[in-house]
């Protein structure tokens, strides 16, 4: 497959004032089809090739076998009385049943609600209630998460309910609880049973649905991590996520010969869109190294399954590279992959290139609200570009960078990144006001990210508007200082954030993870900065930690760090009039 590079409007020679606006021109059209139709197409093209491999679940299915199982589960959903447009929740880590549910829900015209496996009781109740789930597919337990136990607490009526006939006081719309794995809990339907429930009539229904479902129909609701207030349900269509998976895969030049190792969570866009939907559109094999992330299991699976592609957030790649057994694994099959979800430290990126053989690794940038990817580096971009930017604009997507007044800034200047195109969500479920806060009248999604676009169209994310530290009236960008500190040979990982200060309003604080077997002091860190970066960028506070607070998807929660330091040191900002 040849992939033509996305064209970009060149900057007129001698015009240093070109606008920070880019548009992804492509000779490859958008896919105008539903996820169900895309699976039918995959089956017809690559029937006997492997679709899904999950060694820990002893699963190795071809596209024929996978599609047949999806049909059976979709027919079962219809037999349960689930209607087009109703919501079905999935609450589990990475397992084959997750993916069967993803595709079966799309075939049956349902909207899949992907629930964070780390959620506890109140978060689960909020999510299910907010979107009015009619059914939920749930794992039984994993490590410290006792899913069935939590559901029984939330739904005391379940124990005495007929399976599929639940009447819950707290969640009146929820009728069916489908359980993955055992032991079977009273009132639930075992997952494997669902595939046996559909008859000929339901199969005919599926065919009719296949003809009537539209690619602009909503198919997925994902809850944003929500650093403040309640999580919001991002509503995405077939068109949104199928195309984003397709063009993300094309940027890596994936074909049916490739095998993607997917240790990132399926409940998040990274796994279900960039992993599963890239695979169905390009014939690539989905390979799950385990339910939750484990660096050893990931390395083992890459070597055994000869994966060509690996996904991860920076902390995952760090854990793999620094694993004591790293050197014994043959990773020569690897070629490409994606590092995303958080800023990618340059030094880590270089090691991934050389030590993991991922010379064509790409960086991707986006957000759940944009399906997710808006920028991605190319496999043949110069190394320097691949380690210092998030690449160039995705096909069929527009981006502009604007100042606080909403005016487009010249190339090379910082501003807020706004994006528009097929990838932008329908909106937040049942949140008209919150949708209006980020989605303007002209269809631009305001990301809250600070970005710079250079003359060649490469984008650099320089921080979050909310992460910006204003010290004594000067804007300081944590990302810039982090990149500098990554050069220190004893620093494995570092995060910079602002804390309250009486004199300057804010001061810089560094949380540092030291490499195994090394020792480091705060004075050494500051001495390393001396004369190398401006004095106001040298962190006043340096603390050493074992780990950073983060979401399941690897997004660092700087607000948690800030609160912890301010509380411990009793820091307060100077009062303003």
VENTA-V949232 format. One record per residue. SS is DSSP state (H for helix, E for strand, L for the rest). PHI is phi in whole degrees, -180 to 180 (NA if undefined). PSI is psi in radians with two decimals (NA if undefined). Layout:
{{SS	PHI	PSI} {SS	PHI	PSI}}
//
This chain:
{{L	NA	2.22} {L	-97	2.38} {L	-113	2.06} {L	-82	2.37} {L	-61	2.46} {L	-61	2.22} {E	-81	2.61} {L	-132	2.47} {L	-61	2.05} {L	-69	2.68} {L	-76	2.19} {L	-55	2.37} {L	-56	2.33} {L	78	0.03} {L	-103	1.69} {L	-82	-0.07} {L	-101	0.30} {L	-57	2.55} {E	-75	2.66} {L	-82	1.22} {E	-134	2.23} {E	-133	2.63} {E	-138	2.26} {L	-84	1.75} {E	-88	2.34} {L	-144	2.56} {L	-91	0.08} {L	-101	2.05} {L	-72	2.79} {L	-65	2.62} {L	-79	2.10} {L	-99	1.07} {L	-146	2.85} {L	-82	2.93} {H	-64	-0.66} {H	-60	-0.77} {H	-67	-0.63} {H	-63	-0.68} {H	-67	-0.72} {H	-59	-0.72} {H	-66	-0.73} {H	-61	-0.75} {H	-62	-0.76} {H	-66	-0.63} {H	-85	-0.69} {H	-128	0.50} {L	-40	-0.83} {L	-90	-0.06} {L	-83	2.76} {E	-71	2.31} {E	-102	-0.81} {E	-139	2.22} {E	-127	2.20} {E	-137	1.56} {H	-56	-0.68} {H	-70	-0.29} {H	-107	0.15} {L	57	0.68} {E	-112	2.30} {E	-148	1.60} {E	-110	2.42} {E	-78	2.99} {H	-61	-0.63} {H	-61	-0.87} {H	-66	-0.74} {H	-63	-0.84} {H	-62	-0.68} {H	-63	-0.75} {H	-66	-0.69} {H	-60	-0.80} {H	-56	-0.81} {H	-63	-0.76} {H	-67	-0.69} {H	-63	-0.75} {H	-63	-0.66} {H	-62	-0.71} {H	-60	-0.71} {H	-68	-0.69} {H	-62	-0.51} {L	-74	-0.08} {L	89	0.20} {L	-73	2.32} {L	-106	2.68} {L	-48	2.31} {L	90	-0.22} {L	-74	2.81} {E	-103	2.38} {E	-123	2.20} {E	-87	2.63} {E	-130	2.19} {E	-131	1.52} {L	-165	2.80} {L	-82	-2.93} {L	-73	1.91} {L	-144	2.81} {H	-58	-0.61} {H	-62	-0.55} {H	-60	-0.83} {H	-71	-0.67} {H	-58	-0.75} {H	-65	-0.73} {H	-56	-0.88} {H	-77	-0.63} {H	-67	-0.69} {H	-62	-0.76} {H	-63	-0.71} {H	-65	-0.64} {L	-86	0.05} {L	76	0.34} {L	-94	2.86} {E	-105	2.05} {E	-80	2.19} {E	-105	1.93} {E	-89	2.05} {L	-106	2.26} {L	-58	2.15} {L	-63	-0.29} {L	-84	-0.12} {L	-59	2.52} {L	-109	-3.00} {H	-53	-0.92} {H	-67	-0.62} {H	-67	-0.70} {H	-64	-0.82} {H	-60	-0.74} {H	-60	-0.86} {H	-63	-0.86} {H	-64	-0.67} {H	-72	-0.69} {H	-59	-0.79} {H	-102	-0.03} {L	64	1.01} {E	-63	2.38} {E	-90	-0.42} {E	-148	2.76} {E	-138	2.35} {E	-99	2.16} {E	-133	2.53} {E	-73	2.89} {L	-83	-0.91} {L	-163	2.73} {E	-155	2.11} {L	49	-2.02} {L	-92	0.07} {E	-99	1.90} {L	-98	1.52} {H	-62	-0.85} {H	-65	-0.66} {H	-60	-0.78} {H	-65	-0.71} {H	-64	-0.68} {H	-65	-0.60} {H	-66	-0.74} {H	-73	-0.57} {L	-124	1.30} {H	-61	-0.36} {H	-73	-0.26} {H	-62	-0.72} {H	-58	-0.54} {H	-108	0.08} {L	-84	2.60} {L	-68	2.37} {L	-53	2.24} {L	86	-0.02} {L	-122	0.58} {L	-64	2.43} {L	-126	1.75} {L	-104	2.36} {L	-69	-0.72} {L	-80	-0.55} {L	-129	1.33} {L	-61	-0.43} {L	-83	-0.24} {L	-81	2.08} {L	-111	-0.52} {E	-134	2.37} {E	-116	2.08} {E	-108	2.16} {E	-107	2.25} {E	-92	2.24} {L	76	3.08} {L	-126	-3.00} {L	-69	2.56} {L	-62	2.30} {L	-95	2.53} {L	-56	2.46} {L	86	-0.14} {L	-100	2.85} {E	-109	2.13} {E	-61	2.43} {H	-55	-0.78} {H	-65	-0.40} {H	-71	-0.55} {H	-57	-0.70} {L	-66	-0.29} {L	-99	-0.04} {L	-84	-0.48} {L	-79	2.41} {L	-108	-2.95} {H	-57	-0.73} {H	-57	-0.72} {H	-71	-0.59} {H	-64	-0.71} {H	-65	-0.70} {H	-57	-0.74} {H	-60	-0.75} {H	-61	-0.78} {H	-63	-0.70} {H	-63	-0.73} {H	-56	-0.60} {H	-81	-0.48} {H	-100	-0.38} {L	-65	2.48} {L	-111	2.61} {L	-68	-0.28} {L	-88	-0.01} {L	-68	2.53} {E	-66	2.48} {E	-133	-0.21} {E	-153	2.39} {E	-121	2.14} {E	-118	2.38} {E	-87	2.28} {L	-72	2.70} {L	-60	-0.50} {L	59	1.48} {L	-73	-0.40} {L	-133	2.48} {L	67	-2.92} {L	-77	2.59} {L	-61	2.64} {L	-111	2.48} {E	-89	1.78} {E	-75	2.12} {E	-101	2.10} {E	-122	2.59} {E	-99	2.95} {H	-53	-0.81} {H	-60	-0.77} {H	-54	-1.08} {H	-86	-0.55} {H	-64	-0.80} {H	-66	-0.66} {H	-66	-0.70} {H	-61	-0.75} {H	-63	-0.87} {H	-75	-0.48} {H	-66	-0.76} {H	-65	-0.72} {H	-62	-0.62} {H	-62	-0.48} {L	-92	0.02} {L	61	0.71} {L	-75	2.52} {L	-137	-3.06} {L	-66	-0.19} {L	-82	-0.21} {L	-90	2.75} {E	-135	2.08} {E	-97	2.12} {E	-83	2.10} {L	-117	1.46} {L	-88	-0.09} {L	-80	2.72} {L	-66	2.40} {L	-72	-0.49} {L	-67	-0.21} {L	-108	2.74} {H	-51	-0.61} {H	-56	-0.84} {H	-78	-0.92} {H	-79	-0.49} {H	-98	-1.07} {H	-69	-0.41} {H	-93	-1.28} {H	-65	-0.75} {H	-81	-0.46} {H	-62	-0.68} {H	-67	-0.80} {H	-68	-0.52} {H	-83	-0.38} {H	-121	0.00} {L	80	0.19} {L	-75	2.61} {E	-84	2.32} {E	-88	2.20} {E	-124	2.11} {L	-104	1.99} {L	-74	-0.27} {L	171	3.09} {L	-74	-0.89} {L	-110	2.91} {L	-70	2.26} {L	-140	2.07} {H	-61	-0.67} {H	-67	-0.79} {H	-62	-0.66} {H	-65	-0.82} {H	-63	-0.74} {H	-60	-0.81} {H	-66	-0.73} {H	-57	-0.83} {H	-67	-0.81} {H	-70	-0.71} {H	-93	0.01} {L	52	0.88} {L	-66	2.50} {L	-101	-0.21} {E	-140	2.41} {E	-135	2.38} {E	-109	2.66} {E	178	2.85} {L	-92	2.81} {H	-51	-0.73} {H	-62	-0.54} {H	-68	-0.81} {H	-62	-0.68} {H	-61	-0.78} {H	-63	-0.64} {H	-70	-0.84} {H	-62	-0.64} {L	-92	0.11} {L	-68	2.36} {L	-58	-0.43} {L	-98	0.15} {H	-50	-0.76} {H	-68	-0.33} {H	-83	-0.11} {L	-95	2.38} {L	-86	1.86} {L	-108	0.39} {L	-67	-0.31} {L	-72	-0.38} {L	-67	2.49} {L	-132	-0.81} {E	-140	-2.96} {E	155	-2.97} {E	-135	2.33} {E	-114	2.14} {L	-157	-3.04} {L	93	-0.40} {L	-162	2.81} {L	-54	2.39} {L	-96	1.95} {L	-59	2.34} {H	-57	-0.76} {H	-64	-0.66} {H	-65	-0.77} {H	-58	-0.74} {H	-62	-0.73} {H	-67	-0.66} {H	-62	-0.73} {H	-58	-0.84} {H	-92	-0.92} {H	-77	-0.42} {L	-107	0.12} {L	67	0.24} {L	-92	1.18} {L	-70	-0.33} {E	-108	0.38} {E	-62	2.54} {E	-117	2.72} {E	-105	2.37} {E	-124	2.60} {E	-134	2.44} {E	177	-2.83} {E	-152	2.77} {H	-52	-0.71} {H	-64	-0.25} {H	-121	0.51} {L	77	0.02} {E	-109	-0.36} {E	-83	2.32} {E	-115	-0.57} {E	-128	2.53} {E	-153	2.47} {L	-78	2.74} {L	-92	2.74} {L	-65	-0.42} {L	-107	0.23} {L	-63	2.55} {L	-57	2.54} {H	-51	-0.77} {H	-58	-0.69} {H	-69	-0.62} {H	-74	-0.35} {H	-101	-0.20} {H	-116	-0.10} {L	-138	3.05} {L	-102	0.34} {L	88	-2.73} {E	-118	3.03} {E	-61	2.48} {L	-74	2.67} {L	-55	2.49} {L	65	0.32} {E	-120	2.54} {E	-114	2.56} {E	-140	2.46} {E	-132	2.68} {E	-114	2.19} {E	-124	2.72} {L	-84	-3.04} {L	-64	-0.38} {L	-90	0.04} {L	84	0.19} {L	-91	2.45} {E	-65	2.30} {L	-91	2.79} {E	-67	2.73} {L	-53	2.47} {L	91	-0.13} {L	-105	2.59} {L	-76	2.60} {E	-175	-3.09} {E	-83	2.36} {E	-83	2.22} {E	-122	2.48} {E	-134	2.67} {E	-146	2.60} {E	145	-2.92} {L	-59	-0.45} {L	-81	-0.22} {L	-75	2.33} {L	-56	2.81} {L	-66	-0.65} {E	154	3.13} {E	-82	2.31} {L	-57	2.11} {L	57	0.60} {L	-137	1.20} {H	-58	-0.76} {H	-66	-0.83} {H	-65	-0.59} {H	-63	-0.79} {H	-62	-0.42} {H	-69	-0.50} {H	-114	-0.38} {E	-111	1.95} {L	-88	3.10} {L	-63	-0.39} {L	-95	0.16} {L	86	0.15} {L	-85	2.30} {E	-90	2.09} {E	-90	1.99} {E	-83	-0.42} {E	81	-0.01} {E	-93	2.49} {E	-93	2.27} {E	-140	2.77} {E	-129	2.30} {E	-111	2.23} {L	-89	-3.10} {L	-63	-0.44} {L	-93	0.04} {L	91	0.03} {L	-76	2.50} {E	-112	2.44} {E	-123	2.20} {E	-88	2.08} {E	-104	0.06} {E	146	-3.12} {E	-98	2.54} {L	-52	-0.68} {L	-75	-0.39} {L	-84	-0.28} {L	-54	2.29} {E	-104	2.17} {E	-107	1.81} {E	-107	1.99} {L	57	0.62} {L	85	-0.07} {E	-102	2.39} {E	-80	2.13} {E	-116	2.38} {L	-108	1.92} {H	-52	-0.68} {H	-56	-0.73} {H	-61	-0.75} {H	-72	-0.67} {H	-59	-0.82} {H	-59	-0.65} {H	-66	-0.80} {H	-69	-0.44} {L	-59	-0.35} {L	-72	-0.33} {L	-67	2.21} {L	-63	-0.40} {L	-93	-0.13} {E	-93	2.09} {E	-84	-0.74} {E	-153	2.63} {E	-151	2.53} {E	-131	2.34} {E	-112	2.35} {E	-150	2.90} {E	-94	2.49} {E	-127	2.74} {E	-63	2.54} {E	-147	2.34} {L	-63	-0.68} {L	-85	-0.86} {L	-100	-0.06} {E	88	-0.90} {E	-142	2.60} {E	-127	2.79} {E	-87	2.46} {E	-128	2.42} {E	-114	2.26} {E	-104	2.16} {E	-120	2.32} {E	-103	2.12} {E	-89	2.53} {L	-60	2.60} {L	-57	2.31} {L	84	-0.08} {L	-102	2.75} {L	-124	2.63} {L	-152	2.54} {L	-117	2.85} {H	-62	-0.68} {H	-64	-0.66} {H	-64	-0.69} {H	-62	-0.81} {H	-68	-0.63} {H	-63	-0.63} {H	-62	-0.56} {H	-82	-0.51} {L	-53	2.18} {L	77	-0.11} {L	-103	-0.65} {L	-130	2.78} {L	-55	2.54} {H	-60	-0.57} {H	-75	-0.12} {H	-96	-0.09} {L	-80	2.15} {L	-60	2.33} {L	-74	-0.68} {E	-111	2.28} {E	-126	2.12} {E	-125	2.58} {E	-108	2.24} {L	-132	2.81} {L	-83	-0.63} {L	-151	2.93} {L	-108	2.55} {L	-70	2.27} {E	-150	2.83} {L	-76	2.96} {L	-59	-0.48} {L	-89	0.14} {L	89	0.16} {L	-82	2.20} {E	-73	2.35} {L	-100	1.49} {H	-67	-0.49} {H	-64	-0.56} {H	-68	-0.74} {H	-63	-0.80} {H	-57	-0.86} {H	-59	-0.75} {H	-63	-0.79} {H	-68	-0.78} {H	-62	-0.71} {H	-65	-0.81} {H	-66	-0.69} {H	-96	-0.03} {L	64	0.68} {L	-85	2.38} {L	-137	2.49} {L	-75	2.65} {L	-63	2.41} {L	-70	2.41} {L	-110	2.69} {L	-66	NA}}
//
